[in-house]
Amino acid sequence: MRRLDVLGIGENSMDDVYRLPSFPQPETATSKMRVNSRARLPGGQVATAMRACAAWGLRTGYIGVFGDDDHGRMVRTALDNAGIDLAAAPVRHGANRHAAILVDERTGDRIVLWDREPAMTLQIDDIDCELVSSARLVHVDDTDEAASLLAARLARQAGAIVTSDIEHIRPSTSDLVSAVTVAIFAAHVPQALTGHTDVEAALRALRNRHQGMLCVTRGERGALLLVGDTLYEEPAFSVAAIDTTGAGDVFRAGFIYALLRDEAPDRLLRWANAAAALACTRPGAMDSVPALDEVRKLVASR
């Protein structure tokens, strides 16, 4: 079996992206508005991150459930065309994860409305233990936590790095945080896990139960990374955003790419922020992945 650089385990999605003059508001003139443009594009947090990793030359695999309908085939084809190993990704009848994404054209901000069929659930029996053990790094999300927990623990046993995309608070979230080596959180999660309103205090409280890297993404405010007792803060790059969909996923891909290159902590954040910023300058999730040379150029500009 070919040794993978990175294996992603988690969500994929079919996204209908609606670009609007502004976000609708009830009881105002904007409660009804014409859509400026719409597009059907492949996405999903882990699928998008893996699409970026593959585009930047990493040997990449993905395990997530695909539907057997046109949506599922479109997402699978996008990943397959990127050279991603999909041999362990199951295909199921009735599996569908669909999102309607509203994008405010003035700011690039987006709102995601989604639905997911039960058949999309990744089960622990879907995890290919041999493939997990073949990867230098395994990246998991918190969508199907039982499968992610199993994969994280198997990867740790094999000596791999395990990174994460943690966006929600569930009964097993603390277990998932403990299982990974690099916990990457959405902005609100550390405070919710610890009760600290200050993000730095929240990360330092999490240090008491997790000795690996702790990272939090903060959108236009950049990102924070706690390594040991040292806190690194890196501002976001200033760009003209047209669509923030997928920016967090591409951030994680940038982090993974730099981590596998043994970059210093401040460079890890700079790479990740640069990749995410460039993703904001183009529409969609997978379609927003920038070229590696673009990321290098933006990193070098700071």
Secondary structure as UniProt FT lines:
FT   STRAND          4..9
FT   STRAND          13..20
FT   TURN            26..27
FT   HELIX           29..31
FT   STRAND          37..43
FT   HELIX           45..55
FT   TURN            56..57
FT   STRAND          60..63
FT   STRAND          66..67
FT   HELIX           70..81
FT   TURN            82..83
FT   TURN            87..88
FT   STRAND          91..92
FT   TURN            93..94
FT   STRAND          97..104
FT   TURN            105..107
FT   STRAND          110..116
FT   HELIX           118..120
FT   HELIX           124..126
FT   HELIX           129..133
FT   STRAND          135..141
FT   HELIX           145..157
FT   TURN            158..159
FT   STRAND          161..166
FT   TURN            171..172
FT   HELIX           173..179
FT   STRAND          182..185
FT   TURN            187..188
FT   HELIX           189..194
FT   HELIX           199..207
FT   TURN            208..209
FT   STRAND          213..217
FT   HELIX           219..221
FT   STRAND          223..227
FT   TURN            228..229
FT   STRAND          230..234
FT   TURN            245..246
FT   HELIX           247..260
FT   TURN            261..262
FT   HELIX           265..279
FT   TURN            280..281
FT   HELIX           286..288
FT   HELIX           292..300
//
